[in-house]
Amino acid sequence: MTQFNHAPAFLDETVSGASTRARLAKPDAERGGATLSGDFRLQVLRSRDEIEPFRAFWTACAPGRDCDLDFYLFVTEHIEGCLRPHVVVLFDGESPVALLAGRIDAARIPVRAGYVSLPVPTLKILRIVHGGFLGDLNPEHAQSLISSILEALKAGEADAAMLESIDLRSPLVACARTLAPWFCADRLVHPIVHRFRDVTGATGAFLDQLSVSMQARHRRRRSKLKRAFKAFEIKRYHQPDCLSEFMATVESIAAKSYQRGIGVGFSRSSFIEARLAFEARKGWLRGFVLCLDGQPSAFWIGSLRDEVFISTYLAFDPAHADYAPGMYLLLEAMDALVAEAAGARLFDFGPGDAVYKEQLSNRFVEESPVYIFAPRLKPLAVNALRSAVGAASHAVRHSRWLAPLAQKLKRWLRSRAAEGA
């Protein structure tokens, strides 16, 4: 069996029920491993019953929304293709000091040439959720946790592991790329911008915090809407009893959007409906719909939790594109969110760049999904295909001659997608 280079040795390994415990030996200095101090061990949790006893530690780590324990458990129990939770806890003696929150999904790793998805086999993917590294975030702990993932891949628990949209400065990234053998490591780690708007410490209305030029453009949008439509209003949704109306209204816009044409964004699926209902019950849901002469024109959906608003879905009716309904709605909604009691102090626009994100943000980090593939034929074939297609796409994007053509093609495909939605 292929060995994973630089992984710490596991001693006294035992398997008991659904959990695996192991005592970590100090790595050999000649192999480049960091030396761990103290009495460290790992435990893998594979069910809700095994996870619940760690609720106090989990909550004390102040996770973001995607790794909030209730949200994490909801997703693992409702999302299509999830086989089970997979949480790795690192102990120092009897006390947990760090954990990785993940789940094992039966899914396909996306391999795309532009908007075209290439056929790939279904794999068991150990997905570490966004923000799923909790506790003491030092390189020693990162090495131990990644080594546990490598062991799970070797043992056949999964075909690949994925660190979902992880900050490239995280010690997990360095460990994932150096501890795995060359042919199992991810060769497509390219920075993806993740933008934020931080309004901590700012005073007054959000719209008054904008630059003079942005305020002027917003006034012109409002004037243009007033001239073109007899009435326009923004409806707000956050209560569970409004969810049915909200879903129907949002679907009427999403069905016309370019996102629907390329198969991304909001859809009226059972999982999305259950997720929004969950967020409404938690008091997180914030939904905004711009109506022009009574007709829904644009929507923005997100969650407000611990003064952080995370953007989830956004779209507009392309028939009203000349009026910039999406940007108008964003600014008005941000103003309302800041004005709430315990309102937003940070806006998270999600990974991936866009003009509106660049205009509205004042902070960013660089992230990327990072994969590790098991040393078996099927996952290695997916890695090879993904690497080849990704290298070609990267070359096109950075070509002086081909990049402008690719952008024109992208805009054309988006317009066709909107027409066909």
C-alpha positions in Angstrom: 0.0 0.0 0.0 1.3 3.5 -0.9 2.6 5.4 2.1 1.8 9.1 2.7 5.1 10.9 3.2 5.8 12.9 6.3 2.7 11.7 8.2 3.3 11.2 11.9 3.4 7.6 13.0 0.4 6.2 14.8 1.0 4.1 17.9 -1.4 2.0 20.0 -4.2 2.4 17.5 -7.5 0.9 18.5 -10.9 0.9 16.9 -13.9 1.0 19.2 -17.4 1.3 17.7 -17.6 4.3 15.5 -14.6 6.2 16.8 -10.9 5.8 16.2 -8.4 6.8 18.8 -4.6 7.1 18.3 -1.7 8.4 20.3 0.6 10.5 18.2 4.3 9.8 18.3 6.7 12.7 17.8 7.6 12.9 14.1 11.2 12.1 13.0 13.0 15.4 12.6 14.7 14.1 9.5 11.3 13.8 7.8 10.6 17.5 8.3 7.8 17.1 10.7 7.0 19.5 13.6 7.6 18.1 17.1 4.5 17.9 19.2 4.7 18.4 22.9 2.5 16.8 25.4 0.2 13.8 25.3 -1.7 14.2 22.1 -4.4 11.8 20.7 -7.0 11.9 18.0 -10.7 10.9 18.0 -12.9 10.6 14.9 -16.6 11.3 15.4 -18.9 9.7 12.9 -22.4 10.4 14.3 -24.6 13.1 16.0 -24.5 11.1 19.2 -20.7 11.1 19.2 -20.5 14.8 18.3 -23.0 16.2 20.9 -20.7 15.7 24.0 -18.3 18.2 22.3 -21.0 20.9 22.0 -19.5 23.1 24.8 -16.0 23.0 23.3 -17.4 23.5 19.7 -19.4 26.6 20.8 -16.6 28.0 22.8 -14.5 28.2 19.6 -16.9 30.8 18.2 -17.4 29.2 14.8 -18.8 31.1 11.8 -22.3 30.3 10.4 -21.2 27.4 8.2 -19.6 25.6 11.2 -22.2 26.6 13.7 -22.9 23.2 15.3 -26.7 23.3 14.8 -26.3 24.4 11.2 -23.6 21.8 10.6 -25.8 19.0 11.9 -28.8 20.3 9.9 -26.7 20.2 6.7 -25.3 16.7 7.3 -28.8 15.3 7.9 -30.6 17.1 5.0 -28.2 17.7 2.1 -28.4 15.2 -0.7 -25.6 12.7 -0.9 -24.3 13.1 2.6 -23.3 9.7 4.0 -22.3 10.7 7.5 -20.5 13.3 9.6 -16.7 13.1 10.0 -15.2 15.2 12.7 -11.6 14.9 13.9 -10.9 16.1 17.4 -7.3 16.6 18.7 -6.8 16.2 22.4 -3.9 17.3 24.7 -4.3 14.9 27.5 -8.0 14.7 28.3 -8.8 18.2 26.9 -9.8 18.9 23.3 -7.7 21.6 21.8 -8.7 21.6 18.1 -11.1 20.0 15.6 -11.8 19.6 12.0 -15.6 19.6 11.1 -16.4 17.6 7.9 -18.8 15.2 6.4 -18.5 12.4 3.8 -20.5 13.0 0.6 -21.2 10.8 -2.4 -20.6 13.5 -5.1 -18.7 14.5 -8.2 -15.7 16.8 -8.1 -16.5 19.6 -10.6 -14.2 19.6 -13.6 -15.2 22.5 -15.9 -14.0 23.9 -19.2 -15.7 27.3 -18.9 -19.3 26.7 -18.2 -19.1 23.1 -19.6 -19.0 20.4 -16.9 -17.0 17.3 -17.9 -18.2 13.8 -16.9 -16.4 12.4 -13.9 -17.3 9.5 -11.6 -19.0 9.8 -8.3 -16.5 9.7 -5.4 -16.8 9.6 -1.6 -15.5 13.0 -0.7 -14.5 13.9 2.9 -15.5 17.6 2.8 -14.1 19.9 5.5 -16.7 22.6 5.7 -15.9 26.3 5.3 -14.5 27.6 8.6 -14.3 24.0 9.9 -10.9 24.3 11.6 -11.7 25.2 15.2 -9.7 25.7 18.3 -5.9 26.3 18.6 -4.9 27.0 15.0 -1.1 26.3 15.0 1.0 24.3 12.5 1.6 21.4 14.8 -2.2 20.8 15.3 -2.8 21.3 11.5 -0.2 18.6 10.7 -1.9 16.2 13.1 -5.4 16.8 11.8 -4.3 16.5 8.1 -2.5 13.3 8.9 -5.8 11.9 10.2 -7.4 12.8 6.9 -4.6 11.0 5.0 -5.1 7.9 7.2 -8.9 8.0 6.4 -8.1 8.1 2.6 -5.6 5.2 2.9 -8.2 3.2 4.9 -10.8 3.7 2.1 -13.2 5.8 4.2 -13.1 8.4 1.3 -11.7 8.7 -2.2 -10.8 12.4 -1.8 -10.7 15.1 0.8 -11.6 18.7 0.2 -10.9 21.8 2.3 -13.8 24.0 1.3 -12.9 27.6 0.3 -10.0 27.7 2.8 -7.9 30.8 3.5 -4.6 30.1 1.7 -2.7 31.5 4.8 -4.1 28.6 6.9 -1.5 26.1 8.1 -3.9 23.4 6.9 -3.2 24.4 3.3 0.6 23.9 3.6 0.1 20.6 5.3 -2.4 19.3 2.7 0.0 20.2 -0.1 3.2 18.8 1.5 2.2 15.8 3.5 0.4 14.0 0.6 2.4 12.3 -2.1 2.9 14.4 -5.2 0.4 12.5 -7.3 -2.3 12.7 -4.6 -1.9 16.5 -4.0 -3.9 19.3 -5.5 -2.2 20.9 -8.5 -4.9 23.6 -9.0 -4.7 25.8 -5.9 -5.3 29.2 -7.4 -6.3 32.2 -5.3 -10.0 33.1 -5.3 -10.9 36.5 -3.9 -13.4 36.5 -1.0 -14.6 40.1 -0.3 -16.1 41.7 2.8 -17.4 45.1 3.9 -16.4 45.9 7.5 -18.5 48.7 9.0 -17.3 48.2 12.6 -16.8 51.5 14.3 -18.6 53.5 11.6 -21.4 55.8 12.7 -24.6 56.9 11.1 -26.5 55.3 8.2 -24.7 52.9 5.9 -25.6 54.9 2.8 -23.9 58.0 4.4 -20.7 56.0 4.8 -20.4 55.5 1.0 -18.1 57.6 -1.1 -19.6 60.8 -2.6 -19.6 59.2 -6.1 -21.3 56.1 -5.0 -24.0 58.1 -3.1 -24.6 60.1 -6.3 -24.9 57.0 -8.5 -27.4 55.6 -6.0 -29.5 58.7 -6.1 -29.5 58.5 -9.9 -30.7 54.9 -9.8 -33.5 55.9 -7.4 -34.5 58.8 -9.7 -34.5 56.6 -12.7 -36.7 54.0 -11.0 -39.2 56.8 -9.9 -39.4 58.0 -13.5 -39.9 54.6 -15.0 -42.3 53.0 -12.5 -45.4 54.2 -10.7 -44.4 52.3 -7.6 -41.4 50.5 -6.3 -40.9 49.0 -2.9 -38.6 46.5 -1.0 -40.3 43.7 0.8 -38.6 42.0 3.7 -38.9 38.4 4.8 -37.5 36.8 7.9 -40.4 34.9 9.6 -41.0 31.2 9.1 -44.7 31.8 8.4 -43.8 33.9 5.3 -41.5 31.3 3.8 -44.0 29.9 1.2 -44.7 33.3 -0.2 -41.0 34.2 -0.1 -39.9 31.1 -2.0 -42.6 31.6 -4.7 -41.6 35.2 -5.2 -37.9 34.5 -5.4 -38.4 31.6 -7.8 -40.3 34.0 -10.2 -37.1 36.1 -10.5 -34.5 33.3 -10.3 -36.3 31.4 -13.2 -35.4 34.4 -15.5 -31.8 34.9 -14.3 -28.6 33.9 -16.1 -27.6 31.9 -13.0 -30.5 29.6 -13.6 -29.4 29.2 -17.2 -26.0 27.9 -16.1 -27.3 25.8 -13.3 -26.2 27.8 -10.3 -27.8 30.0 -7.7 -31.2 29.8 -6.0 -33.6 27.0 -6.9 -36.8 25.9 -5.2 -35.3 22.6 -4.0 -36.4 20.8 -0.9 -33.0 21.3 0.7 -32.9 25.1 0.1 -36.5 25.4 1.4 -35.6 23.4 4.5 -32.4 25.4 5.0 -34.2 28.8 4.8 -36.9 27.5 7.2 -34.1 26.4 9.6 -32.4 29.9 9.4 -35.8 31.6 9.9 -36.4 29.5 13.0 -32.9 30.5 14.3 -33.7 34.2 13.6 -30.9 34.4 11.0 -32.9 34.7 7.8 -32.9 38.0 6.0 -34.7 38.2 2.6 -35.2 41.3 0.5 -37.3 41.6 -2.7 -37.5 44.7 -4.9 -40.8 45.0 -6.6 -41.4 47.4 -9.6 -45.1 48.2 -10.2 -45.9 45.2 -8.1 -43.7 42.8 -10.1 -40.7 41.1 -8.3 -37.5 42.4 -10.0 -34.6 41.5 -7.8 -33.9 39.6 -4.6 -31.1 39.1 -2.0 -31.1 36.3 0.5 -28.6 35.9 3.4 -28.3 35.2 7.1 -27.5 37.7 9.9 -25.8 35.9 12.8 -23.6 37.5 15.5 -23.5 40.8 13.6 -22.2 39.1 10.4 -24.4 39.1 7.3 -23.5 36.3 4.8 -24.8 36.7 1.3 -26.3 33.5 0.0 -28.3 34.1 -3.1 -28.7 37.2 -5.3 -30.4 37.7 -8.8 -32.4 40.1 -10.8 -34.8 40.0 -13.8 -32.7 40.8 -16.9 -35.6 42.6 -18.4 -34.9 45.4 -15.8 -31.1 45.4 -16.2 -31.0 49.0 -17.4 -32.2 50.1 -14.0 -29.5 48.2 -12.0 -32.1 46.7 -9.7 -29.6 44.4 -8.0 -27.2 47.1 -7.0 -30.1 49.4 -5.8 -31.5 46.5 -3.7 -28.1 45.7 -2.2 -27.4 49.2 -1.0 -30.9 49.7 0.5 -30.7 46.3 2.2 -27.3 46.9 3.6 -28.5 50.2 5.0 -31.5 48.4 6.7 -29.2 45.6 8.0 -26.8 48.1 9.6 -29.8 49.9 11.2 -31.1 46.8 13.0 -30.6 46.4 16.7 -27.6 44.1 16.9 -27.3 44.7 13.1 -24.6 43.8 10.6 -21.1 45.0 11.3 -19.5 42.8 8.7 -20.9 41.9 5.2 -19.6 38.6 3.7 -20.1 38.6 0.0 -18.9 35.0 -0.5 -16.0 33.6 -2.5 -15.6 34.6 -6.1 -15.2 38.1 -7.5 -17.7 40.4 -9.2 -17.8 44.1 -10.0 -20.4 44.9 -7.3 -18.3 43.0 -4.7 -15.2 45.0 -5.6 -17.2 48.3 -5.4 -18.7 47.6 -2.0 -15.9 45.8 -0.2 -13.1 47.2 1.9 -11.4 43.9 2.9 -10.6 40.6 1.2 -8.8 37.3 1.7 -7.6 34.8 -0.9 -9.1 31.4 -0.6 -9.3 28.2 -2.7 -10.7 24.7 -2.4 -7.8 22.3 -1.7 -8.1 18.6 -2.5 -6.2 15.5 -1.5 -6.8 12.4 -3.5 -6.5 8.8 -2.2 -3.8 6.6 -3.8 -6.2 4.6 -5.9 -6.9 4.5 -9.6 -10.3 6.3 -9.8 -9.5 9.3 -7.6 -6.1 9.7 -9.2 -7.7 9.7 -12.7 -10.0 12.5 -11.6 -7.0 14.4 -10.2 -5.2 14.0 -13.5 -8.2 15.2 -15.6 -8.9 18.1 -13.3 -5.2 19.2 -13.4 -5.0 19.0 -17.2 -8.2 21.0 -17.7 -7.4 23.5 -15.0 -3.9 24.1 -16.4 -5.4 24.8 -19.9 -8.0 27.1 -18.4 -5.4 29.0 -16.4 -3.2 29.4 -19.6 -6.2 30.9 -21.4 -7.1 33.3 -18.6 -3.5 34.6 -18.6 -3.0 34.8 -22.3 -2.7 38.2 -23.8 -4.6 37.1 -26.9 -7.0 34.5 -25.6 -8.2 36.1 -22.4 -10.2 38.9 -24.1 -11.9 36.4 -26.3 -12.7 34.2 -23.3 -14.3 37.1 -21.5 -16.4 37.9 -24.6 -17.5 34.3 -24.8 -18.4 34.3 -21.1 -20.6 37.4 -21.5 -22.3 35.9 -24.6 -23.0 32.6 -22.7 -24.4 34.5 -19.8 -26.8 36.5 -22.0 -27.8 33.3 -23.8 -28.4 31.6 -20.4 -30.6 34.5 -19.3 -32.6 34.3 -22.5 -33.0 30.5 -22.2 -33.9 30.6 -18.5 
